[in-house]
Each structure stands twice: as C-alpha cells, then as structure tokens.
C-alpha cells in the first residue's frame, strides 16, 4: 500500500472556484485519486483533492503560521 500525505476527504459543502490547471498537474491529481482508491477508499475526483491539499500545505507551512500568528498578535 502506498503511504500518502492525504487521507480521507471530508464531504463538505463546496464553494465554486474556477482554476485552470496545467495538463500535467491534472494527470498527477487523477493518479493521486487512483492511489487513494488503492488504500481502501473510493477514487477521488481531481477537483476534490485540491482543497485538502491546499489545507495541508498551508497547515504545515511554518513561515505562514509564524507570519499569521504575528498578524493576530498585532506584530
């Protein structure tokens, strides 16, 4: 089984956003969704992967965390 950073995708009410993706990135997202299905989940459509990936990216970005904490603290 492939170890992926992204786990199950929560079913949440989406907000519609239009994004143009390079074809190579779309192919990678399709493959990522397929690999998730191999780990016991249903295949995930590429559009549903984008939000959790961005959330994980922002959530693990130490520079962003530090900068946003500074803004909240008034620094």
Residue pairs with C-beta under 8 A, 6 or more apart in sequence:
1 38
1 39
2 35
2 38
2 39
4 32
4 35
4 36
4 39
5 56
6 32
6 36
6 49
6 52
6 53
6 56
8 41
9 44
9 48
9 49
9 52
10 52
14 51
19 50
21 29
21 46
26 46
29 46
29 49
29 50
30 46
32 44
32 46
32 49
33 43
33 44
33 45
33 46
33 48
33 49
34 43
36 43
36 44
37 43
37 44
58 64
